[in-house]
């Protein structure tokens, strides 16, 4: 596939990008639930979220207090 064809595909699929992404995410979640069960999938998702938070803190040079403030503002405390 050459560069022109890739750009054409990306342009055609762009209006549907979030549908494609979220469908893939929930399909993967369903496969995990079927293969390893609810508890192990939940632990995997929790560790993934913790990894994301740590990575975000490192990327944006945030400290734990700014993270706590952001979470508090999100949940309205």
N, C-alpha and C positions, 0 to 999 in steps of 0.2 A: 504494500500500500504506500503510495507516494504522499508527499506532504500536502498536495492539493486535495487529495481524497480525504485525508485526515481532517483538514480544515473544514471541508464540506460536511463531514459527519458531525463534527463538533458543533457547527453552526445549526445543523438540522436538529440536533438533540438538545441544544441549550435550553429551549423552553420547558423541557421535561427533566432537567437535571436533578431537581430535588425529588421528583417522583422516583427516578431511577436510583438515586442514592438511598432514600428511605426504604424502598422496596428491597434493595440488597441488604441493608442493615437488618430489617426484620426477618428476611429469609435466613440470614446467618444466625440470628437469635433463635428462630424456630428449629434450625438444624442442631444448634447447641443444646436446646431444651430436650430434643428427642434423643440425642446421642448420649449426653452426660447427666441429664436430669436438672431439676429446678435449683437445688441447693448449690451444686457445683457451678452452674451457670451464673447464679447470683453472686457467688464469691468472685468468679472471673470478671464480671461486670464491675464489681466494687473495686477490685484491684486495678482494672483498666481506668476507672474514673480517678482513682488516686494517682496513677501514673500521669494521666492527662493534667491534673491539677499541679503536680510537681513540675511537669514540663512547662506549663504555662507560667508558673512562678519564675522558673529559670529564664525563659525566653523574654519575659517582660520585666525582669529584675524586680519582682514583687516580694514583699516580706509577708510573713504569716498574718500580721495584723491587717494589712490591706486586703488580704484574701478573706479574712473573717468579716471585715466591714462590707465587702462586696456581697458575701453570702447573706449577711443580715439585711442589707438593703433589698436583696432579691426576695426574701421571705417576709419582709415587712416588720422586722423586730427593731 
